[in-house]
């Protein structure tokens, strides 16, 4: 499988690249800065906000994976959401798997985590941007074969166990390692179970 991976140099993106390569897939990593990527990744410079780049990625690969995210340094989230909108509009007809946030997941009572009492204020703006990205996919053109993959509320580097539990809109557990998240994502690429749907995974 030929994978176009945006955000390939990040904590999650680099692990997705490594996992995909370990299974014999081809990964082209798109970065804005040309940062180093896992060995075996084809490195190219490209921005998710660039219409031409997205169209070329869609036609030249079997799937686009976006592991980008909104600013965590206090910057505006509007440029990132515009880039997500660009992906939704210009990857029409392609398969897209989007690394989303956990804030839009629902509690047992149906409240979004980001709207729950005690949700960390420092992550609120980022979580709202992630929820807006999910809305963009849910209103995407019918010919966009998308999957939005939210991690468990806590995701961090850790062990690759190869074991995880999935759910749809309610967290499957409290945490997952970035390595097992990558396992679950590549499993979804190889054996799609959540087309035009959001799902989540936890260890």
Backbone as CSV, one residue per row, in Angstrom:
resi,resn,N_x,N_y,N_z,CA_x,CA_y,CA_z,C_x,C_y,C_z
1,UNK,0.840,-1.185,0.000,0.000,0.000,0.000,0.885,1.248,0.000
2,UNK,0.522,2.237,-0.802,1.260,3.489,-0.862,0.532,4.521,-0.009
3,UNK,1.219,5.014,1.025,0.622,5.898,2.016,1.243,7.292,1.913
4,UNK,0.411,8.304,1.785,0.851,9.692,1.899,0.583,10.124,3.328
5,UNK,1.638,10.484,4.055,1.527,10.764,5.485,1.914,12.211,5.773
6,UNK,0.919,13.014,6.149,1.173,14.399,6.550,1.401,14.440,8.058
7,UNK,2.368,15.265,8.491,2.712,15.295,9.900,3.590,14.124,10.291
8,UNK,4.383,13.659,9.360,5.148,12.421,9.553,6.276,12.551,10.564
9,UNK,6.664,13.783,10.898,7.780,13.947,11.833,7.342,14.072,13.278
10,UNK,6.036,14.097,13.522,5.527,14.282,14.872,5.543,13.014,15.708
11,UNK,5.131,13.138,16.962,5.135,12.015,17.896,4.298,10.839,17.375
12,UNK,3.122,11.131,16.873,2.255,10.066,16.364,2.618,9.723,14.919
13,UNK,2.835,10.735,14.091,3.133,10.491,12.687,4.363,9.640,12.464
14,UNK,5.408,9.875,13.240,6.637,9.092,13.071,6.408,7.623,13.431
15,UNK,5.559,7.372,14.385,5.271,5.979,14.765,4.370,5.294,13.745
16,UNK,3.463,6.073,13.132,2.658,5.510,12.044,3.566,5.111,10.886
17,UNK,4.513,5.985,10.540,5.440,5.671,9.455,6.226,4.400,9.762
18,UNK,6.758,4.306,10.968,7.553,3.138,11.342,6.720,1.861,11.313
19,UNK,5.495,1.939,11.802,4.620,0.757,11.822,4.268,0.321,10.409
20,UNK,3.919,1.288,9.559,3.565,0.957,8.177,4.742,0.344,7.436
21,UNK,5.922,0.917,7.599,7.110,0.390,6.934,7.442,-1.016,7.411
22,UNK,7.242,-1.285,8.696,7.548,-2.610,9.241,6.657,-3.695,8.650
23,UNK,5.522,-3.281,8.068,4.592,-4.244,7.460,4.741,-4.299,5.944
24,UNK,5.725,-3.612,5.421,5.987,-3.679,3.991,5.275,-2.654,3.145
25,UNK,4.639,-1.665,3.777,3.980,-0.611,3.012,4.993,0.468,2.616
26,UNK,4.627,1.270,1.636,5.438,2.420,1.233,4.854,3.669,1.886
27,UNK,5.715,4.473,2.483,5.255,5.696,3.139,6.011,6.904,2.597
28,UNK,5.246,7.885,2.126,5.815,9.164,1.735,5.451,10.166,2.819
29,UNK,6.461,10.689,3.501,6.219,11.612,4.600,6.265,13.056,4.132
30,UNK,5.154,13.764,4.308,5.074,15.177,3.959,5.318,16.008,5.209
31,UNK,6.308,16.873,5.157,6.553,17.793,6.257,6.760,19.192,5.691
32,UNK,6.470,20.191,6.510,6.666,21.570,6.064,8.121,21.990,6.201
33,UNK,8.869,21.319,7.076,10.227,21.748,7.367,11.313,20.814,6.848
34,UNK,10.907,19.639,6.327,11.897,18.669,5.886,12.590,17.967,7.045
35,UNK,11.886,17.833,8.173,12.468,17.193,9.358,12.797,15.730,9.084
36,UNK,13.787,15.174,9.806,14.145,13.760,9.615,12.964,12.840,9.919
37,UNK,12.866,11.767,9.137,11.776,10.804,9.296,12.369,9.408,9.494
38,UNK,11.549,8.447,9.935,12.065,7.088,10.114,12.720,6.539,8.856
39,UNK,13.769,5.736,9.027,14.465,5.135,7.893,13.484,4.397,6.992
40,UNK,13.625,4.619,5.699,12.759,3.949,4.736,11.617,4.823,4.251
41,UNK,11.357,5.925,4.955,10.297,6.842,4.539,10.799,7.739,3.414
42,UNK,9.994,7.870,2.372,10.311,8.825,1.313,9.931,10.206,1.833
43,UNK,10.880,11.097,1.885,10.646,12.419,2.466,10.373,13.444,1.382
44,UNK,9.319,14.230,1.598,9.014,15.315,0.668,8.466,16.488,1.462
45,UNK,8.619,17.669,0.913,8.086,18.867,1.561,6.697,19.147,1.011
46,UNK,5.742,19.342,1.912,4.382,19.601,1.469,3.507,20.026,2.620
47,UNK,2.492,20.818,2.319,1.613,21.379,3.330,0.180,20.916,3.061
48,UNK,-0.500,20.485,4.116,-1.888,20.041,3.996,-2.791,21.168,3.492
49,UNK,-2.350,22.410,3.640,-3.149,23.552,3.202,-3.007,23.839,1.711
50,UNK,-2.109,23.130,1.031,-1.836,23.367,-0.376,-2.737,22.462,-1.231
51,UNK,-3.623,23.078,-1.996,-4.581,22.319,-2.817,-3.877,21.376,-3.776
52,UNK,-2.833,21.841,-4.440,-2.121,21.014,-5.411,-1.459,19.824,-4.735
53,UNK,-0.846,20.055,-3.587,-0.189,18.970,-2.853,-1.199,17.892,-2.466
54,UNK,-2.349,18.295,-1.952,-3.369,17.331,-1.536,-3.888,16.539,-2.734
55,UNK,-4.135,17.211,-3.847,-4.636,16.516,-5.033,-3.613,15.501,-5.541
56,UNK,-2.343,15.890,-5.559,-1.299,14.973,-6.013,-1.147,13.799,-5.060
57,UNK,-1.257,14.050,-3.757,-1.173,12.965,-2.782,-2.330,11.992,-2.961
58,UNK,-3.513,12.522,-3.251,-4.701,11.679,-3.405,-4.612,10.795,-4.642
59,UNK,-4.068,11.328,-5.719,-4.008,10.551,-6.962,-2.797,9.618,-7.011
60,UNK,-1.755,9.942,-6.261,-0.526,9.151,-6.337,-0.359,8.112,-5.250
61,UNK,-1.342,7.985,-4.351,-1.234,7.049,-3.233,-2.556,6.324,-3.019
62,UNK,-2.491,5.233,-2.301,-3.705,4.480,-1.986,-4.504,5.123,-0.861
63,UNK,-3.824,5.866,0.008,-4.492,6.474,1.153,-3.695,7.693,1.610
64,UNK,-4.408,8.695,2.112,-3.787,9.836,2.783,-4.023,9.681,4.279
65,UNK,-2.964,9.786,5.061,-3.082,9.815,6.518,-2.637,11.194,6.977
66,UNK,-3.484,11.870,7.739,-3.111,13.161,8.311,-2.871,13.001,9.802
67,UNK,-1.632,13.237,10.222,-1.284,13.226,11.641,-0.871,14.623,12.077
68,UNK,-1.461,15.622,11.435,-1.215,17.002,11.834,-2.123,17.331,13.015
69,UNK,-1.959,18.514,13.565,-2.814,18.901,14.685,-2.822,20.397,14.862
70,UNK,-3.800,20.921,15.626,-3.852,22.356,15.875,-2.694,22.808,16.757
71,UNK,-2.438,24.078,16.755,-1.335,24.637,17.533,-1.469,24.303,19.019
72,UNK,-0.337,23.952,19.637,-0.309,23.724,21.083,0.451,24.835,21.793
73,UNK,0.763,25.895,21.058,1.568,26.975,21.635,0.788,28.283,21.746
74,UNK,-0.521,28.191,21.638,-1.341,29.392,21.790,-1.644,30.121,20.499
75,UNK,-1.180,29.603,19.382,-1.461,30.240,18.105,-2.894,29.983,17.654
76,UNK,-3.304,30.707,16.620,-4.647,30.536,16.079,-4.812,29.137,15.493
77,UNK,-6.004,28.576,15.679,-6.293,27.259,15.120,-6.961,27.353,13.751
78,UNK,-7.275,28.571,13.328,-7.967,28.730,12.058,-7.151,28.243,10.863
79,UNK,-5.834,28.497,10.804,-5.071,27.969,9.659,-5.114,26.450,9.574
80,UNK,-5.064,25.772,10.721,-5.126,24.309,10.708,-6.491,23.830,10.233
81,UNK,-7.553,24.460,10.709,-8.891,24.059,10.274,-9.080,24.335,8.781
82,UNK,-8.484,25.399,8.289,-8.546,25.670,6.847,-7.825,24.583,6.068
83,UNK,-6.708,24.081,6.619,-5.982,22.992,5.958,-6.810,21.713,5.965
84,UNK,-7.521,21.453,7.071,-8.394,20.277,7.129,-9.510,20.410,6.091
85,UNK,-10.079,21.606,5.983,-11.112,21.839,4.977,-10.557,21.611,3.576
86,UNK,-9.330,22.018,3.346,-8.683,21.783,2.056,-8.571,20.292,1.767
87,UNK,-8.213,19.527,2.783,-8.123,18.070,2.631,-9.487,17.479,2.284
88,UNK,-10.512,17.893,3.019,-11.865,17.367,2.796,-12.344,17.692,1.378
89,UNK,-12.047,18.887,0.921,-12.551,19.321,-0.388,-11.774,18.726,-1.558
90,UNK,-10.459,18.560,-1.395,-9.628,18.247,-2.558,-9.064,16.821,-2.571
91,UNK,-9.448,16.019,-1.575,-9.096,14.600,-1.623,-10.303,13.766,-2.038
92,UNK,-11.275,14.404,-2.655,-12.488,13.710,-3.081,-12.149,12.470,-3.900
93,UNK,-12.801,11.382,-3.595,-12.560,10.122,-4.290,-11.447,9.307,-3.688
94,UNK,-10.744,9.865,-2.717,-9.615,9.166,-2.097,-10.004,8.563,-0.754
95,UNK,-9.122,7.751,-0.226,-9.260,7.224,1.134,-8.427,8.107,2.056
96,UNK,-9.036,8.608,3.134,-8.361,9.482,4.085,-8.558,8.937,5.493
97,UNK,-7.465,8.805,6.217,-7.547,8.448,7.627,-6.937,9.586,8.430
98,UNK,-7.753,10.159,9.325,-7.390,11.395,10.014,-7.148,11.130,11.493
99,UNK,-5.981,11.543,11.965,-5.659,11.444,13.383,-6.353,12.598,14.092
100,UNK,-7.394,12.290,14.865,-8.171,13.313,15.548,-7.836,13.403,17.022
101,UNK,-8.550,14.259,17.720,-8.349,14.422,19.149,-9.366,13.649,19.954
102,UNK,-9.163,13.616,21.276,-10.057,12.878,22.170,-11.146,13.766,22.768
103,UNK,-10.999,15.086,22.679,-11.936,15.981,23.348,-13.365,15.864,22.867
104,UNK,-13.566,15.435,21.619,-14.919,15.298,21.075,-15.555,13.958,21.396
105,UNK,-14.810,13.054,22.047,-15.416,11.797,22.490,-16.491,12.096,23.529
106,UNK,-17.417,11.158,23.692,-18.574,11.380,24.557,-18.470,10.610,25.864
107,UNK,-18.972,11.219,26.922,-19.115,10.503,28.191,-20.287,9.530,28.065
108,UNK,-20.467,8.698,29.084,-21.592,7.746,29.081,-22.924,8.480,29.011
109,UNK,-22.955,9.723,29.484,-24.190,10.503,29.451,-24.383,11.286,28.171
110,UNK,-23.439,11.193,27.243,-23.577,11.845,25.953,-22.964,13.220,25.854
111,UNK,-22.278,13.671,26.909,-21.604,14.970,26.887,-20.209,14.824,26.304
112,UNK,-19.800,15.759,25.479,-18.434,15.713,24.975,-17.457,15.896,26.132
113,UNK,-16.335,15.205,26.055,-15.335,15.345,27.105,-14.928,16.807,27.280
114,UNK,-14.813,17.544,26.192,-14.368,18.926,26.281,-15.389,19.821,26.968
115,UNK,-16.636,19.372,27.051,-17.687,20.142,27.726,-17.907,19.682,29.168
116,UNK,-17.132,18.706,29.601,-17.312,18.127,30.934,-16.610,18.967,31.997
117,UNK,-17.165,19.006,33.205,-16.486,19.705,34.294,-15.100,19.097,34.528
118,UNK,-14.137,19.948,34.760,-12.794,19.459,35.032,-11.935,19.250,33.810
119,UNK,-12.478,19.449,32.593,-11.634,19.319,31.409,-10.556,20.391,31.475
120,UNK,-9.280,20.031,31.288,-8.181,20.998,31.454,-8.330,22.210,30.535
121,UNK,-8.343,23.392,31.121,-8.539,24.616,30.344,-7.429,24.816,29.312
122,UNK,-6.219,24.346,29.629,-5.106,24.570,28.711,-5.259,23.779,27.410
123,UNK,-6.127,22.776,27.409,-6.343,21.982,26.198,-7.681,22.286,25.529
124,UNK,-8.438,23.223,26.090,-9.805,23.431,25.616,-9.856,23.959,24.182
125,UNK,-9.057,24.957,23.868,-9.089,25.525,22.510,-8.668,24.482,21.480
126,UNK,-7.643,23.708,21.813,-7.190,22.643,20.917,-8.286,21.599,20.716
127,UNK,-8.969,21.242,21.809,-10.032,20.240,21.725,-11.207,20.744,20.884
128,UNK,-11.523,22.021,21.020,-12.613,22.583,20.212,-12.255,22.563,18.734
129,UNK,-10.994,22.839,18.413,-10.560,22.774,17.015,-10.672,21.344,16.493
130,UNK,-10.290,20.362,17.316,-10.418,18.967,16.913,-11.859,18.569,16.679
131,UNK,-12.764,19.059,17.520,-14.189,18.768,17.343,-14.711,19.396,16.059
132,UNK,-14.229,20.601,15.744,-14.637,21.249,14.500,-14.139,20.463,13.290
133,UNK,-12.944,19.877,13.401,-12.424,19.042,12.311,-13.316,17.826,12.090
134,UNK,-13.779,17.212,13.173,-14.692,16.070,13.042,-15.967,16.487,12.318
135,UNK,-16.482,17.664,12.637,-17.687,18.154,11.958,-17.438,18.326,10.462
136,UNK,-16.238,18.768,10.089,-15.925,18.927,8.667,-15.989,17.584,7.946
137,UNK,-15.476,16.544,8.581,-15.537,15.233,7.946,-16.961,14.701,7.887
138,UNK,-17.718,14.931,8.919,-19.090,14.417,8.935,-19.970,15.082,7.892
139,UNK,-19.555,16.251,7.399,-20.299,16.916,6.328,-19.551,16.840,4.999
140,UNK,-18.582,15.927,4.892,-17.756,15.807,3.689,-18.568,15.289,2.507
141,UNK,-18.094,15.556,1.286,-18.762,15.006,0.101,-18.871,13.485,0.183
142,UNK,-19.912,12.951,-0.429,-20.190,11.519,-0.320,-19.102,10.643,-0.913
143,UNK,-18.280,11.208,-1.805,-17.252,10.379,-2.438,-15.925,10.395,-1.677
144,UNK,-15.884,11.030,-0.503,-14.681,10.995,0.317,-14.768,9.818,1.290
145,UNK,-13.861,8.885,1.143,-13.827,7.676,1.976,-12.963,7.976,3.210
146,UNK,-13.588,8.532,4.255,-12.831,9.024,5.396,-13.040,8.180,6.649
147,UNK,-12.040,8.215,7.518,-12.126,7.659,8.870,-11.424,8.637,9.807
148,UNK,-12.089,8.968,10.894,-11.553,9.879,11.902,-11.218,9.043,13.126
149,UNK,-9.952,9.018,13.514,-9.483,8.117,14.570,-9.046,8.932,15.790
150,UNK,-9.882,8.925,16.834,-9.555,9.609,18.082,-8.796,8.665,19.007
151,UNK,-7.721,9.126,19.627,-7.037,8.279,20.606,-7.798,8.272,21.922
152,UNK,-7.352,7.472,22.864,-7.847,7.561,24.228,-7.488,8.935,24.786
153,UNK,-8.130,9.363,25.876,-7.837,10.687,26.426,-6.360,10.948,26.708
154,UNK,-5.605,9.906,27.047,-4.173,10.067,27.300,-3.412,9.235,26.268
155,UNK,-2.539,9.900,25.503,-1.681,9.199,24.555,-0.274,9.731,24.716
156,UNK,0.684,8.838,24.795,2.072,9.218,25.017,2.973,8.106,24.512
157,UNK,4.253,8.398,24.261,5.179,7.335,23.873,5.211,6.228,24.920
158,UNK,5.355,5.005,24.454,5.364,3.866,25.375,5.707,2.582,24.658
159,UNK,5.157,1.491,25.145,5.462,0.170,24.590,4.510,-0.171,23.450
160,UNK,5.023,-0.927,22.494,4.176,-1.502,21.439,3.777,-2.900,21.885
161,UNK,2.545,-3.041,22.344,2.061,-4.354,22.770,1.312,-5.064,21.655
162,UNK,0.786,-4.279,20.705,-0.023,-4.851,19.632,-1.433,-5.172,20.061
163,UNK,-1.798,-4.782,21.282,-3.121,-5.087,21.827,-3.859,-3.788,22.130
164,UNK,-5.119,-3.737,21.765,-5.914,-2.534,22.024,-7.392,-2.891,21.920
165,UNK,-8.239,-2.001,22.429,-9.693,-2.160,22.384,-10.278,-0.971,21.645
166,UNK,-11.252,-1.212,20.783,-11.849,-0.115,20.022,-13.275,0.167,20.480
167,UNK,-13.715,1.387,20.214,-15.092,1.814,20.446,-15.386,2.892,19.408
168,UNK,-16.610,3.402,19.417,-16.965,4.428,18.449,-16.822,5.829,19.046
169,UNK,-17.831,6.328,19.729,-17.785,7.708,20.209,-17.512,7.852,21.695
170,UNK,-17.489,6.760,22.431,-17.192,6.785,23.869,-15.826,6.150,24.091
171,UNK,-14.978,6.745,24.925,-13.636,6.185,25.115,-13.650,4.703,25.452
172,UNK,-12.710,3.970,24.838,-12.582,2.535,25.110,-11.721,2.286,26.345
173,UNK,-11.136,3.341,26.873,-10.270,3.246,28.040,-9.615,4.585,28.270
174,UNK,-8.761,4.667,29.264,-8.174,5.939,29.655,-6.955,6.336,28.820
175,UNK,-6.197,5.353,28.332,-4.929,5.700,27.704,-4.539,4.699,26.627
176,UNK,-3.577,5.111,25.812,-2.986,4.236,24.810,-1.589,4.783,24.499
177,UNK,-0.662,3.884,24.218,0.662,4.345,23.800,0.592,4.793,22.344
178,UNK,1.474,5.710,21.987,1.527,6.150,20.588,1.853,4.981,19.673
179,UNK,2.632,4.033,20.185,2.993,2.853,19.393,1.772,1.981,19.107
180,UNK,0.926,1.728,20.120,-0.260,0.909,19.889,-1.317,1.664,19.083
181,UNK,-1.353,2.982,19.236,-2.236,3.777,18.383,-1.849,3.571,16.918
182,UNK,-0.546,3.580,16.633,-0.084,3.357,15.262,-0.456,1.968,14.769
183,UNK,-0.370,0.973,15.642,-0.774,-0.385,15.277,-2.242,-0.392,14.862
184,UNK,-3.096,0.233,15.690,-4.528,0.254,15.407,-4.825,1.003,14.114
185,UNK,-4.092,2.084,13.869,-4.329,2.853,12.651,-3.956,2.048,11.412
186,UNK,-2.802,1.404,11.422,-2.395,0.628,10.248,-3.304,-0.598,10.085
187,UNK,-3.771,-1.173,11.182,-4.768,-2.246,11.073,-6.005,-1.754,10.338
188,UNK,-6.456,-0.540,10.656,-7.631,0.032,9.997,-7.361,0.272,8.513
189,UNK,-6.133,0.662,8.183,-5.787,0.845,6.771,-5.861,-0.474,6.017
190,UNK,-5.349,-1.527,6.655,-5.291,-2.829,5.988,-6.645,-3.525,5.940
191,UNK,-7.431,-3.344,7.000,-8.746,-4.008,7.088,-9.781,-2.989,7.556
192,UNK,-10.254,-2.141,6.648,-11.158,-1.049,7.044,-12.432,-1.550,7.730
193,UNK,-12.711,-0.982,8.895,-13.907,-1.322,9.655,-14.765,-0.092,9.963
194,UNK,-14.229,1.110,9.703,-14.906,2.328,10.149,-14.935,3.376,9.041
195,UNK,-15.465,2.999,7.908,-15.525,3.934,6.782,-16.605,4.986,7.027
196,UNK,-16.247,6.263,6.747,-17.122,7.424,6.984,-17.652,7.390,8.416
197,UNK,-16.735,7.196,9.340,-17.107,7.018,10.741,-15.919,7.419,11.636
198,UNK,-16.218,7.841,12.844,-15.186,8.066,13.845,-15.083,6.827,14.733
199,UNK,-13.855,6.479,15.126,-13.688,5.455,16.144,-12.534,5.834,17.036
200,UNK,-12.371,5.097,18.117,-11.327,5.370,19.093,-10.732,4.054,19.566
201,UNK,-9.569,4.127,20.183,-8.901,2.925,20.693,-8.185,3.245,21.991
202,UNK,-8.055,2.238,22.837,-7.322,2.351,24.097,-6.647,1.028,24.390
203,UNK,-5.622,1.085,25.218,-4.914,-0.148,25.603,-5.734,-0.893,26.659
